[in-house]
Amino acid sequence: MSTSTSERIKHSALQLFAQKGYYGTSLNEVATMVGIKKPSLYAHFKNKDDLYLSILKELMDTFIERINIDASLRNQHSTKELLNRFLKNMVGFWKDETLGLLYKRTLLFPEEHFRTYIQEQFIETEAHTTDILRDIIQKGQLKGELPTQSMEPLIDSFYCLIDGLFVQRFFYSLPEYDKKVEHAFEHFWKAAEIGGN
């Protein structure tokens, strides 16, 4: 099945935005990469902002899709396995050479022109991840795999774990990074098992 011109434009722009950022990428470069003339882009996207926002929206939707754990799977695994899988789904997304790179660039160095939109997209995404975390943790408490404890501090500490690993991805080779992911998760889980209020 052939890919539409619109999809080819987005695919090429995604690679360029990930590597060079919004301001470092020109529509001429995108058109050249696709193999079309720049005016042809305007048949698919109003302007560079329209193209960039379209890609950011798909980026966040893809992130949610990749990290999600199907509800049926949540009933088949232990709480520890589910939280570990959830973390590794996020880590796996960050490792993606294009999507992960654009995600990191967008959140750490948001283009001023799009800052509000990016913050709104992040808040929406976090609401989705929080729903998954809350569901996993509540079921874990009901099954007795986690002690009853206040939900908010446990979710906040999971996010701090994620944020730390997000930053560390910039500094370590994959084998070193994977080891840090394992160590960080194991210590998070031990603290969660102890509980606290």
Summary of the structure (lengths in Angstrom):
residues: 197
radius of gyration: 19.5
end to end distance: 55.4
largest distance: 61.7
contacts: 543
relative contact order: 0.10
helix: 76%
strand: 0%
